[in-house]
Amino acid sequence: MAQIRLSVLLGDVSPERYPDIVERCRRAGFVVENELTAIGVIVGWIDEACVPALSQIEGVTAVEPQREHRGYPPR
């Protein structure tokens, strides 16, 4: 299957639990690219077939595909 880039949003997670949730995501096949601890978001890559496993991790509230953002071309 194809690798897709995702944002994993965490719910109301205490700072002590954050590393455990990140590790559980890794064990589910998520390759962590960036941890945005202050806003409770983890960004990375995963095989499409493994996405449902991320949604089942306690503390994960949403799993969203990354969208490409484009600005207006320079004038």
MOPAC internal coordinates of N, CA, C and O (Angstrom, degrees):
PM7 1SCF
backbone

  N    0.0000 0     0.00 0     0.00 0    0    0    0
  C    1.4497 1     0.00 0     0.00 0    1    0    0
  C    1.5235 1   109.92 1     0.00 0    2    1    0
  O    1.2310 1   121.63 1   -10.10 1    3    2    1
  N    1.2949 1   114.49 1   169.90 1    3    2    1
  C    1.4562 1   121.11 1  -176.91 1    5    3    2
  C    1.5264 1   111.47 1   -84.95 1    6    5    3
  O    1.2310 1   121.74 1   -33.77 1    7    6    5
  N    1.3111 1   114.27 1   146.23 1    7    6    5
  C    1.4603 1   120.67 1   173.46 1    9    7    6
  C    1.5332 1   107.70 1   -82.44 1   10    9    7
  O    1.2310 1   120.57 1   -45.02 1   11   10    9
  N    1.3291 1   116.51 1   134.98 1   11   10    9
  C    1.4605 1   120.03 1   178.26 1   13   11   10
  C    1.5215 1   108.87 1  -126.65 1   14   13   11
  O    1.2310 1   121.57 1   -27.32 1   15   14   13
  N    1.3166 1   114.60 1   152.68 1   15   14   13
  C    1.4649 1   120.95 1   179.18 1   17   15   14
  C    1.5166 1   108.20 1   -94.49 1   18   17   15
  O    1.2310 1   120.54 1   -46.95 1   19   18   17
  N    1.3208 1   116.57 1   133.05 1   19   18   17
  C    1.4545 1   122.21 1  -175.78 1   21   19   18
  C    1.5170 1   112.53 1  -132.95 1   22   21   19
  O    1.2310 1   122.06 1   -22.01 1   23   22   21
  N    1.3251 1   113.66 1   157.99 1   23   22   21
  C    1.4604 1   121.81 1   165.36 1   25   23   22
  C    1.5182 1   106.37 1  -111.69 1   26   25   23
  O    1.2310 1   120.47 1   -51.39 1   27   26   25
  N    1.3048 1   116.70 1   128.61 1   27   26   25
  C    1.4561 1   122.27 1   176.33 1   29   27   26
  C    1.5162 1   106.81 1  -106.78 1   30   29   27
  O    1.2310 1   121.02 1   -59.89 1   31   30   29
  N    1.3274 1   115.66 1   120.11 1   31   30   29
  C    1.4543 1   121.22 1  -178.07 1   33   31   30
  C    1.5200 1   109.76 1   -98.64 1   34   33   31
  O    1.2310 1   120.98 1   -49.13 1   35   34   33
  N    1.3189 1   115.73 1   130.87 1   35   34   33
  C    1.4516 1   121.02 1  -179.55 1   37   35   34
  C    1.5175 1   110.00 1  -100.97 1   38   37   35
  O    1.2310 1   121.21 1   -33.81 1   39   38   37
  N    1.3128 1   115.30 1   146.19 1   39   38   37
  C    1.4608 1   120.92 1   178.22 1   41   39   38
  C    1.5148 1   110.59 1   -77.08 1   42   41   39
  O    1.2310 1   120.99 1    27.22 1   43   42   41
  N    1.2922 1   115.70 1  -152.78 1   43   42   41
  C    1.4641 1   122.10 1  -179.87 1   45   43   42
  C    1.5238 1   108.49 1   -73.58 1   46   45   43
  O    1.2310 1   121.15 1   -92.52 1   47   46   45
  N    1.3270 1   115.40 1    87.48 1   47   46   45
  C    1.4604 1   122.15 1  -174.46 1   49   47   46
  C    1.5246 1   109.33 1  -111.20 1   50   49   47
  O    1.2310 1   120.97 1   -48.77 1   51   50   49
  N    1.3095 1   115.75 1   131.23 1   51   50   49
  C    1.4661 1   119.36 1   177.76 1   53   51   50
  C    1.5260 1   108.93 1   -71.05 1   54   53   51
  O    1.2310 1   120.43 1   -27.74 1   55   54   53
  N    1.3270 1   116.78 1   152.26 1   55   54   53
  C    1.4696 1   120.34 1   179.47 1   57   55   54
  C    1.5295 1   113.07 1   -56.74 1   58   57   55
  O    1.2310 1   120.15 1   151.17 1   59   58   57
  N    1.3319 1   117.32 1   -28.83 1   59   58   57
  C    1.4640 1   120.57 1  -179.95 1   61   59   58
  C    1.5309 1   111.26 1   -70.17 1   62   61   59
  O    1.2310 1   119.58 1   149.34 1   63   62   61
  N    1.3282 1   118.42 1   -30.66 1   63   62   61
  C    1.4670 1   122.45 1  -177.50 1   65   63   62
  C    1.5270 1   112.76 1   -86.80 1   66   65   63
  O    1.2310 1   119.99 1   161.40 1   67   66   65
  N    1.3110 1   117.63 1   -18.60 1   67   66   65
  C    1.4669 1   121.64 1  -174.62 1   69   67   66
  C    1.5351 1   112.34 1   -55.42 1   70   69   67
  O    1.2310 1   118.88 1   130.25 1   71   70   69
  N    1.3350 1   119.74 1   -49.75 1   71   70   69
  C    1.4757 1   119.52 1   179.89 1   73   71   70
  C    1.5370 1   113.12 1   -60.22 1   74   73   71
  O    1.2310 1   120.18 1   145.01 1   75   74   73
  N    1.3194 1   117.26 1   -34.99 1   75   74   73
  C    1.4625 1   120.85 1   179.04 1   77   75   74
  C    1.5323 1   110.71 1   -65.79 1   78   77   75
  O    1.2310 1   120.08 1   137.85 1   79   78   77
  N    1.3103 1   117.44 1   -42.15 1   79   78   77
  C    1.4633 1   120.93 1   179.34 1   81   79   78
  C    1.5233 1   110.37 1   -66.52 1   82   81   79
  O    1.2310 1   120.18 1   138.92 1   83   82   81
  N    1.3201 1   117.26 1   -41.08 1   83   82   81
  C    1.4740 1   120.64 1   176.91 1   85   83   82
  C    1.5267 1   109.74 1   -59.83 1   86   85   83
  O    1.2310 1   120.07 1   136.74 1   87   86   85
  N    1.3216 1   117.48 1   -43.26 1   87   86   85
  C    1.4630 1   121.29 1   179.05 1   89   87   86
  C    1.5251 1   111.36 1   -64.09 1   90   89   87
  O    1.2310 1   120.00 1   140.01 1   91   90   89
  N    1.3188 1   117.60 1   -39.99 1   91   90   89
  C    1.4708 1   120.65 1   177.68 1   93   91   90
  C    1.5330 1   110.59 1   -63.37 1   94   93   91
  O    1.2310 1   120.43 1   142.13 1   95   94   93
  N    1.3186 1   116.78 1   -37.87 1   95   94   93
  C    1.4718 1   120.85 1   176.36 1   97   95   94
  C    1.5291 1   110.00 1   -63.24 1   98   97   95
  O    1.2310 1   120.48 1   137.35 1   99   98   97
  N    1.3059 1   116.69 1   -42.65 1   99   98   97
  C    1.4723 1   120.61 1   178.31 1  101   99   98
  C    1.5331 1   110.73 1   -61.62 1  102  101   99
  O    1.2310 1   120.47 1   136.75 1  103  102  101
  N    1.3225 1   116.70 1   -43.25 1  103  102  101
  C    1.4639 1   120.15 1   179.27 1  105  103  102
  C    1.5240 1   111.93 1   -64.79 1  106  105  103
  O    1.2310 1   120.19 1   154.80 1  107  106  105
  N    1.3345 1   117.24 1   -25.20 1  107  106  105
  C    1.4674 1   121.37 1   177.60 1  109  107  106
  C    1.5308 1   111.53 1   -80.64 1  110  109  107
  O    1.2310 1   120.41 1   176.94 1  111  110  109
  N    1.3543 1   116.83 1    -3.06 1  111  110  109
  C    1.4584 1   120.69 1   177.84 1  113  111  110
  C    1.5147 1   114.72 1   107.47 1  114  113  111
  O    1.2310 1   120.03 1  -176.13 1  115  114  113
  N    1.3250 1   117.54 1     3.87 1  115  114  113
  C    1.4599 1   122.22 1  -178.51 1  117  115  114
  C    1.5220 1   110.00 1   -80.35 1  118  117  115
  O    1.2310 1   120.38 1   -54.94 1  119  118  117
  N    1.3215 1   116.88 1   125.06 1  119  118  117
  C    1.4644 1   122.22 1   176.50 1  121  119  118
  C    1.5254 1   106.26 1   -94.08 1  122  121  119
  O    1.2310 1   120.88 1   -73.47 1  123  122  121
  N    1.3163 1   115.92 1   106.53 1  123  122  121
  C    1.4651 1   121.67 1  -174.86 1  125  123  122
  C    1.5199 1   109.97 1   -75.00 1  126  125  123
  O    1.2310 1   121.42 1   -55.26 1  127  126  125
  N    1.3091 1   114.88 1   124.74 1  127  126  125
  C    1.4604 1   122.45 1   178.72 1  129  127  126
  C    1.5289 1   111.01 1  -100.19 1  130  129  127
  O    1.2310 1   121.02 1   143.29 1  131  130  129
  N    1.3329 1   115.65 1   -36.71 1  131  130  129
  C    1.4561 1   119.88 1  -176.53 1  133  131  130
  C    1.5220 1   109.31 1  -154.73 1  134  133  131
  O    1.2310 1   120.53 1   -40.89 1  135  134  133
  N    1.3197 1   116.59 1   139.11 1  135  134  133
  C    1.4590 1   122.59 1   175.89 1  137  135  134
  C    1.5207 1   108.36 1  -113.51 1  138  137  135
  O    1.2310 1   120.65 1   -65.04 1  139  138  137
  N    1.3062 1   116.36 1   114.96 1  139  138  137
  C    1.4608 1   121.68 1   178.30 1  141  139  138
  C    1.5321 1   107.60 1  -101.95 1  142  141  139
  O    1.2310 1   121.41 1  -106.35 1  143  142  141
  N    1.3157 1   114.92 1    73.65 1  143  142  141
  C    1.4564 1   122.39 1  -172.62 1  145  143  142
  C    1.5215 1   112.70 1   -56.41 1  146  145  143
  O    1.2310 1   119.81 1   138.60 1  147  146  145
  N    1.3122 1   117.98 1   -41.40 1  147  146  145
  C    1.4584 1   121.92 1  -175.59 1  149  147  146
  C    1.5273 1   112.87 1   -60.79 1  150  149  147
  O    1.2310 1   120.50 1   150.39 1  151  150  149
  N    1.3404 1   116.65 1   -29.61 1  151  150  149
  C    1.4664 1   119.45 1  -178.86 1  153  151  150
  C    1.5328 1   112.45 1  -112.90 1  154  153  151
  O    1.2310 1   120.15 1  -176.76 1  155  154  153
  N    1.3288 1   117.33 1     3.24 1  155  154  153
  C    1.4521 1   121.66 1   175.92 1  157  155  154
  C    1.5114 1   114.84 1    70.13 1  158  157  155
  O    1.2310 1   120.54 1  -136.74 1  159  158  157
  N    1.3219 1   116.57 1    43.26 1  159  158  157
  C    1.4642 1   121.35 1  -179.87 1  161  159  158
  C    1.5300 1   109.28 1  -129.00 1  162  161  159
  O    1.2310 1   121.26 1   -40.74 1  163  162  161
  N    1.3298 1   115.19 1   139.26 1  163  162  161
  C    1.4571 1   121.92 1   173.83 1  165  163  162
  C    1.5190 1   106.44 1  -120.46 1  166  165  163
  O    1.2310 1   120.10 1   -47.67 1  167  166  165
  N    1.3246 1   117.41 1   132.33 1  167  166  165
  C    1.4584 1   122.13 1  -178.61 1  169  167  166
  C    1.5236 1   108.52 1  -116.37 1  170  169  167
  O    1.2310 1   120.96 1   -40.45 1  171  170  169
  N    1.3233 1   115.77 1   139.55 1  171  170  169
  C    1.4526 1   118.86 1   178.54 1  173  171  170
  C    1.5122 1   113.13 1   179.33 1  174  173  171
  O    1.2310 1   121.36 1    19.45 1  175  174  173
  N    1.3414 1   115.01 1  -160.55 1  175  174  173
  C    1.4628 1   123.70 1  -175.41 1  177  175  174
  C    1.5182 1   110.07 1  -123.23 1  178  177  175
  O    1.2310 1   121.18 1   -30.22 1  179  178  177
  N    1.3452 1   115.35 1   149.78 1  179  178  177
  C    1.4580 1   120.38 1   176.02 1  181  179  178
  C    1.5271 1   109.03 1  -157.37 1  182  181  179
  O    1.2310 1   120.58 1   -24.71 1  183  182  181
  N    1.3115 1   116.49 1   155.29 1  183  182  181
  C    1.4543 1   121.30 1   173.03 1  185  183  182
  C    1.5296 1   108.02 1   -68.99 1  186  185  183
  O    1.2310 1   120.64 1   -43.56 1  187  186  185
  N    1.3204 1   116.38 1   136.44 1  187  186  185
  C    1.4730 1   120.86 1  -178.02 1  189  187  186
  C    1.5201 1   112.68 1   -50.95 1  190  189  187
  O    1.2310 1   120.05 1   142.16 1  191  190  189
  N    1.3150 1   117.51 1   -37.84 1  191  190  189
  C    1.4617 1   121.35 1  -177.34 1  193  191  190
  C    1.5248 1   112.78 1   -65.21 1  194  193  191
  O    1.2310 1   119.99 1   159.56 1  195  194  193
  N    1.3254 1   117.62 1   -20.44 1  195  194  193
  C    1.4674 1   121.79 1  -177.38 1  197  195  194
  C    1.5241 1   113.56 1   -93.54 1  198  197  195
  O    1.2310 1   119.95 1   174.94 1  199  198  197
  N    1.3160 1   117.69 1    -5.06 1  199  198  197
  C    1.4689 1   120.88 1  -176.86 1  201  199  198
  C    1.5267 1   112.48 1   -57.10 1  202  201  199
  O    1.2310 1   118.81 1   134.95 1  203  202  201
  N    1.3373 1   119.87 1   -45.05 1  203  202  201
  C    1.4720 1   118.45 1  -179.20 1  205  203  202
  C    1.5323 1   113.38 1   -57.42 1  206  205  203
  O    1.2310 1   119.97 1   148.08 1  207  206  205
  N    1.3240 1   117.66 1   -31.92 1  207  206  205
  C    1.4697 1   120.56 1   179.16 1  209  207  206
  C    1.5223 1   111.35 1   -64.07 1  210  209  207
  O    1.2310 1   120.25 1   144.85 1  211  210  209
  N    1.3367 1   117.13 1   -35.15 1  211  210  209
  C    1.4761 1   119.99 1   178.47 1  213  211  210
  C    1.5188 1   111.01 1   -63.84 1  214  213  211
  O    1.2310 1   120.74 1   139.72 1  215  214  213
  N    1.3191 1   116.20 1   -40.28 1  215  214  213
  C    1.4696 1   120.79 1  -178.01 1  217  215  214
  C    1.5165 1   112.54 1   -64.54 1  218  217  215
  O    1.2310 1   120.14 1   156.92 1  219  218  217
  N    1.3307 1   117.33 1   -23.08 1  219  218  217
  C    1.4598 1   121.70 1  -177.18 1  221  219  218
  C    1.5293 1   113.41 1   -87.48 1  222  221  219
  O    1.2310 1   120.02 1   173.07 1  223  222  221
  N    1.3121 1   117.57 1    -6.93 1  223  222  221
  C    1.4704 1   120.76 1  -178.50 1  225  223  222
  C    1.5201 1   109.48 1   -73.14 1  226  225  223
  O    1.2310 1   121.29 1   -50.41 1  227  226  225
  N    1.3165 1   115.14 1   129.59 1  227  226  225
  C    1.4636 1   120.04 1   179.37 1  229  227  226
  C    1.5206 1   109.90 1   -61.78 1  230  229  227
  O    1.2310 1   120.64 1   -50.25 1  231  230  229
  N    1.3174 1   116.37 1   129.75 1  231  230  229
  C    1.4660 1   122.19 1  -178.35 1  233  231  230
  C    1.5146 1   112.81 1   102.82 1  234  233  231
  O    1.2310 1   120.02 1   161.62 1  235  234  233
  N    1.3472 1   117.57 1   -18.38 1  235  234  233
  C    1.4602 1   121.48 1   177.17 1  237  235  234
  C    1.5298 1   107.93 1   -86.08 1  238  237  235
  O    1.2310 1   120.71 1   -56.21 1  239  238  237
  N    1.3257 1   116.25 1   123.79 1  239  238  237
  C    1.4681 1   119.65 1  -179.48 1  241  239  238
  C    1.5171 1   112.83 1  -101.55 1  242  241  239
  O    1.2310 1   119.78 1   156.45 1  243  242  241
  N    1.3349 1   118.02 1   -23.55 1  243  242  241
  C    1.4621 1   120.66 1   179.51 1  245  243  242
  C    1.5211 1   109.96 1  -159.09 1  246  245  243
  O    1.2310 1   121.58 1   -30.58 1  247  246  245
  N    1.3309 1   114.59 1   149.42 1  247  246  245
  C    1.4550 1   122.57 1   174.70 1  249  247  246
  C    1.5240 1   105.68 1  -126.91 1  250  249  247
  O    1.2310 1   120.59 1   -63.26 1  251  250  249
  N    1.3218 1   116.47 1   116.74 1  251  250  249
  C    1.4598 1   120.71 1  -173.99 1  253  251  250
  C    1.5211 1   111.38 1  -125.03 1  254  253  251
  O    1.2310 1   120.54 1   -45.65 1  255  254  253
  N    1.3460 1   116.57 1   134.35 1  255  254  253
  C    1.4657 1   118.82 1   174.70 1  257  255  254
  C    1.5187 1   110.38 1   -66.12 1  258  257  255
  O    1.2310 1   120.83 1   -35.46 1  259  258  257
  N    1.3200 1   116.02 1   144.54 1  259  258  257
  C    1.4597 1   120.56 1   177.02 1  261  259  258
  C    1.5201 1   109.37 1   -70.58 1  262  261  259
  O    1.2310 1   121.11 1   -40.25 1  263  262  261
  N    1.2939 1   115.49 1   139.75 1  263  262  261
  C    1.4540 1   120.74 1   176.66 1  265  263  262
  C    1.5121 1   108.83 1  -108.34 1  266  265  263
  O    1.2310 1   121.50 1   -34.11 1  267  266  265
  N    1.3055 1   114.73 1   145.89 1  267  266  265
  C    1.4709 1   119.59 1   177.38 1  269  267  266
  C    1.5199 1   108.03 1   -82.36 1  270  269  267
  O    1.2310 1   120.64 1   -51.53 1  271  270  269
  N    1.3053 1   116.37 1   128.47 1  271  270  269
  C    1.4642 1   121.49 1   178.13 1  273  271  270
  C    1.5138 1   108.98 1  -108.21 1  274  273  271
  O    1.2310 1   121.36 1   -49.87 1  275  274  273
  N    1.2894 1   115.00 1   130.13 1  275  274  273
  C    1.4607 1   119.66 1   178.90 1  277  275  274
  C    1.5150 1   109.64 1  -124.16 1  278  277  275
  O    1.2310 1   121.30 1   -44.45 1  279  278  277
  N    1.3039 1   115.12 1   135.55 1  279  278  277
  C    1.4591 1   119.98 1   176.41 1  281  279  278
  C    1.5050 1   109.83 1   -89.36 1  282  281  279
  O    1.2310 1   121.45 1    -3.11 1  283  282  281
  N    1.2838 1   114.83 1   176.89 1  283  282  281
  C    1.4671 1   119.38 1   175.75 1  285  283  282
  C    1.5270 1   109.09 1   -71.77 1  286  285  283
  O    1.2310 1   120.02 1   -34.90 1  287  286  285
  N    1.3279 1   117.57 1   145.10 1  287  286  285
  C    1.4651 1   119.21 1   178.33 1  289  287  286
  C    1.5295 1   110.36 1   -65.96 1  290  289  287
  O    1.2310 1   120.29 1   -30.94 1  291  290  289
  N    1.3216 1   117.05 1   149.06 1  291  290  289
  C    1.4768 1   119.56 1   179.29 1  293  291  290
  C    1.5207 1   110.23 1   -62.34 1  294  293  291
  O    1.2310 1   121.38 1   -29.49 1  295  294  293
  N    1.3125 1   114.97 1   150.51 1  295  294  293
  C    1.4833 1   120.07 1   179.67 1  297  295  294
  C    1.4767 1   110.37 1   -89.21 1  298  297  295
  O    1.2310 1   120.10 1   180.00 1  299  298  297

